[in-house]
Amino acid sequence: KGDIIGIIGGTGSGKSSLVSLIPHFYDATQGCVYVDGRDVKSVDYETLKDKVGFVQQKAVLFKGTVRDNMKWGRSDATDEEIITALKQAQIYDIIADKGGLDFMINQNGNNLSGGQKQRLSVARALVRRPDILVLDDSSSALDYATEARLREEIYSIDYNPTVFIVSQRASSVMAADKILVLEDGECVGQGTHKQLLESCDVYKEIYSSQFSKEDE
């Protein structure tokens, strides 16, 4: 509980499949997945939904105000709680300029950029204050500086949720308590950033392809 877990690997390595087992989007074909010591197969959907906040790479927004979309995350959320989540997700200033919580979002959020939609999806998950937060490549449309500020906020959430950060960017997972490295559906390395640089060729290759020697 409370750990930050990074999951990294190339396209098709199994990152999304792995984290999708946590909220029991589908059954594990081997082994078991436990949340709070219970096999997710034995936990009803509503209980898991309350416990796990899951943000996918493709943001899903519906026609309605920002407030309406945020309350889809938690129906009794106050405006103050929504604003806090929007600030954590690095999207509040943009929404404030557009008209605040009453700003009308078009169907599928097509009056917002990809990065704005992703940040609103993160805010909607944050307003729920889930015990487990899964960010499945949900900052891929953000520039590095915005993603870094978002990540800093996620790392400092006051109630200390367990966070899974799925990414193809080494920078997104470097500070995690543990990083899992996937390749072709297999975990080929796990440890801290420093440990993996010493022990995992796949991680070293990902890292070196994204950072110059001067950055190391």
C-alpha positions as CSV (number, residue, x, y, z in Angstrom):
1,K,0.0,0.0,0.0
2,G,1.2,3.5,-0.9
3,D,3.9,2.3,-3.3
4,I,4.5,3.9,-6.7
5,I,4.9,1.1,-9.2
6,G,6.2,1.9,-12.7
7,I,5.5,-0.4,-15.6
8,I,7.5,0.1,-18.8
9,G,7.9,-1.7,-22.1
10,G,7.5,-1.3,-25.8
11,T,4.2,-1.3,-27.7
12,G,2.5,-4.7,-27.3
13,S,4.6,-5.8,-24.4
14,G,1.5,-6.4,-22.2
15,K,1.5,-3.2,-20.0
16,S,-2.2,-2.5,-20.4
17,S,-3.2,-6.1,-20.2
18,L,-1.3,-6.4,-16.8
19,V,-2.9,-3.4,-15.1
20,S,-6.4,-4.3,-16.6
21,L,-6.3,-7.3,-14.4
22,I,-6.4,-5.2,-11.2
23,P,-10.0,-3.9,-11.7
24,H,-10.9,-7.3,-13.2
25,F,-11.6,-6.0,-16.7
26,Y,-11.0,-9.7,-17.6
27,D,-9.9,-12.9,-15.9
28,A,-6.2,-13.8,-15.5
29,T,-5.5,-16.9,-17.5
30,Q,-3.0,-18.1,-15.0
31,G,-2.4,-17.2,-11.3
32,C,-4.5,-14.8,-9.3
33,V,-4.8,-11.1,-8.7
34,Y,-5.5,-10.0,-5.2
35,V,-6.7,-6.6,-3.9
36,D,-6.6,-6.2,-0.2
37,G,-6.0,-9.9,0.1
38,R,-9.0,-10.9,-1.9
39,D,-9.0,-12.5,-5.3
40,V,-10.6,-9.9,-7.6
41,K,-12.8,-12.7,-9.1
42,S,-14.6,-12.9,-5.8
43,V,-15.1,-9.1,-5.4
44,D,-18.2,-7.5,-6.9
45,Y,-17.7,-4.9,-9.6
46,E,-19.0,-1.9,-7.6
47,T,-16.6,-2.6,-4.7
48,L,-13.7,-2.8,-7.1
49,K,-14.9,0.3,-9.0
50,D,-14.9,2.3,-5.7
51,K,-11.4,1.1,-4.8
52,V,-9.6,1.4,-8.2
53,G,-9.3,4.6,-10.2
54,F,-8.3,3.7,-13.8
55,V,-7.3,6.2,-16.4
56,Q,-6.8,5.0,-19.9
57,Q,-4.7,6.5,-22.6
58,K,-7.8,7.3,-24.7
59,A,-9.7,9.7,-22.6
60,V,-13.5,9.2,-22.4
61,L,-15.5,12.3,-21.9
62,F,-19.2,12.9,-22.5
63,K,-21.3,15.9,-23.5
64,G,-21.9,18.1,-20.4
65,T,-20.2,20.6,-18.1
66,V,-16.8,20.0,-16.6
67,R,-18.6,19.6,-13.3
68,D,-20.9,16.9,-14.7
69,N,-17.9,15.0,-16.1
70,M,-16.0,15.2,-12.8
71,K,-19.1,14.0,-10.9
72,W,-19.1,10.9,-13.0
73,G,-16.0,10.1,-11.0
74,R,-17.8,10.8,-7.7
75,S,-21.4,12.0,-7.7
76,D,-21.2,13.8,-4.3
77,A,-17.9,15.6,-5.1
78,T,-18.0,19.3,-4.1
79,D,-16.9,22.1,-6.3
80,E,-13.9,22.6,-4.0
81,E,-12.9,19.0,-4.3
82,I,-13.3,19.1,-8.1
83,I,-11.1,22.2,-8.3
84,T,-8.4,20.6,-6.2
85,A,-8.4,17.6,-8.5
86,L,-8.2,19.8,-11.6
87,K,-5.2,21.6,-10.1
88,Q,-3.5,18.4,-9.3
89,A,-4.1,17.3,-12.8
90,Q,-2.5,20.5,-14.2
91,I,-5.7,21.5,-16.0
92,Y,-7.4,24.0,-13.7
93,D,-6.0,27.2,-15.3
94,I,-7.1,26.1,-18.8
95,I,-10.6,25.2,-17.6
96,A,-10.9,28.5,-15.6
97,D,-10.0,30.4,-18.8
98,K,-12.7,28.5,-20.7
99,G,-15.5,29.4,-18.1
100,G,-14.7,27.2,-15.1
101,L,-16.8,24.2,-14.0
102,D,-19.7,25.3,-16.1
103,F,-17.7,25.0,-19.3
104,M,-19.6,22.7,-21.7
105,I,-17.6,19.8,-23.1
106,N,-18.7,18.4,-26.4
107,Q,-19.3,14.7,-27.0
108,N,-16.0,12.8,-26.7
109,G,-14.4,16.0,-25.7
110,N,-13.8,17.1,-29.3
111,N,-13.5,20.8,-28.3
112,L,-10.5,19.9,-26.2
113,S,-6.9,18.9,-27.2
114,G,-5.7,15.3,-26.5
115,G,-3.6,16.5,-23.6
116,Q,-6.5,18.4,-22.1
117,K,-8.7,15.4,-22.3
118,Q,-6.1,13.2,-20.7
119,R,-5.7,15.6,-17.8
120,L,-9.4,15.9,-17.2
121,S,-9.6,12.1,-17.1
122,V,-6.8,12.1,-14.5
123,A,-8.7,14.7,-12.5
124,R,-11.9,12.6,-12.6
125,A,-10.0,9.7,-11.1
126,L,-8.3,11.9,-8.5
127,V,-11.6,13.4,-7.3
128,R,-12.7,9.8,-6.3
129,R,-9.7,9.5,-4.0
130,P,-9.2,5.8,-4.9
131,D,-7.1,3.4,-2.9
132,I,-5.5,2.3,-6.1
133,L,-4.8,4.7,-9.0
134,V,-3.8,3.2,-12.3
135,L,-2.5,5.6,-15.0
136,D,-2.3,3.6,-18.2
137,D,-0.2,5.7,-20.4
138,S,-2.5,8.6,-19.5
139,S,0.0,11.4,-20.0
140,S,1.3,10.3,-23.5
141,A,-0.1,13.5,-25.1
142,L,1.5,15.8,-22.6
143,D,4.8,17.6,-23.0
144,Y,7.6,16.6,-20.7
145,A,7.3,19.6,-18.4
146,T,3.6,19.3,-17.9
147,E,3.9,15.6,-17.3
148,A,6.6,16.2,-14.8
149,R,4.4,18.6,-12.8
150,L,1.5,16.1,-13.0
151,R,3.7,13.3,-11.8
152,E,5.0,15.4,-8.9
153,E,1.4,16.0,-7.8
154,I,0.6,12.3,-8.0
155,Y,3.6,11.4,-6.0
156,S,2.6,13.8,-3.2
157,I,-1.2,12.9,-2.8
158,D,-1.9,13.3,0.9
159,Y,-3.8,10.1,1.5
160,N,-1.1,7.9,0.0
161,P,-2.8,5.6,-2.6
162,T,-1.0,2.8,-4.4
163,V,-0.2,4.1,-7.8
164,F,0.6,2.2,-11.0
165,I,2.2,4.3,-13.8
166,V,2.2,2.7,-17.2
167,S,4.4,4.4,-19.8
168,Q,6.9,4.0,-22.6
169,R,8.9,6.9,-21.2
170,A,11.7,6.1,-18.8
171,S,11.3,9.6,-17.3
172,S,7.7,8.7,-16.2
173,V,8.8,5.8,-14.0
174,M,12.4,6.6,-12.9
175,A,11.4,7.8,-9.5
176,A,9.0,4.9,-8.7
177,D,9.5,2.7,-5.7
178,K,9.6,-0.3,-8.0
179,I,9.7,-0.6,-11.8
180,L,8.4,-3.7,-13.8
181,V,9.9,-4.1,-17.2
182,L,7.8,-6.0,-19.7
183,E,8.7,-7.6,-23.1
184,D,6.5,-9.8,-25.1
185,G,4.1,-10.4,-22.2
186,E,6.9,-11.4,-19.8
187,C,8.4,-9.5,-16.9
188,V,12.1,-9.3,-17.7
189,G,13.2,-7.1,-14.9
190,Q,12.0,-5.5,-11.7
191,G,13.7,-3.1,-9.3
192,T,14.5,0.6,-8.9
193,H,15.8,2.7,-11.7
194,K,19.4,2.3,-10.5
195,Q,19.1,-1.4,-10.1
196,L,17.6,-1.9,-13.5
197,L,20.3,0.1,-15.2
198,E,22.7,-2.4,-13.8
199,S,20.8,-5.6,-14.3
200,C,18.2,-5.3,-17.1
201,D,19.3,-5.0,-20.7
202,V,15.8,-4.1,-21.9
203,Y,15.5,-1.2,-19.5
204,K,19.0,0.0,-20.3
205,E,18.1,0.0,-24.0
206,I,14.8,2.0,-23.4
207,Y,16.7,4.5,-21.1
208,S,19.6,5.0,-23.4
209,S,17.4,5.5,-26.4
210,Q,15.6,8.3,-24.6
211,F,18.4,10.0,-22.8
212,S,21.8,11.1,-24.0
213,K,25.0,10.1,-22.2
214,E,25.2,13.6,-20.7
215,D,21.9,13.0,-18.9
216,E,23.0,9.9,-17.1
